[in-house]
Amino acid sequence: MKPLLFALSLVGAAAALAAAQAGPAGVQVLRPWSRPAVEGTNAIGYMVLANRGRRVDVLEKVESPVAASVEMHESAMAGGVMSMKPVQMVSAPPGGQVTFGPGAYHLMFIGVKRTLKAGDQVPATLSFASGARLKVSFAVTSGLPPT
Ligand SMILES: [Cu+2]
């Protein structure tokens, strides 16, 4: 391989690596956390999606080796009762933040394969419409959420 081509391929590899970590549109995941849950039940996932880029990006899929499946849910108050419904995607506007928290969007880890205790980590992969895939660890806490 010629030196110039080799250098170009290195640049390409570095760019691909940066894209894998931050996403082409620059979505970052802040303060991912979860609550203790017993094996076989559903666990919760909270975080903030911060889009540092200039283009909207859309969270389309979440996977975790610790859960049978992962759903995105939206909580809503209706007639004084809190309910939740699955959503297929969540948009992160450029320069903005989307909060996954109590009473708002959240992840549901359906059928966790082991009991999650305070101090554990729940690994997950977030896939975006831009092609970005972010690996995230949700910190299980029984106390106050991270700030
Ligand atoms: Cu839910």
Boltz pocket constraint, residues with backbone or C-beta under 6 A from the ligand:
constraints:
  - pocket:
      binder: B
      contacts: [[A, 73], [A, 74], [A, 84], [A, 106], [A, 107], [A, 108]]
      max_distance: 6.0
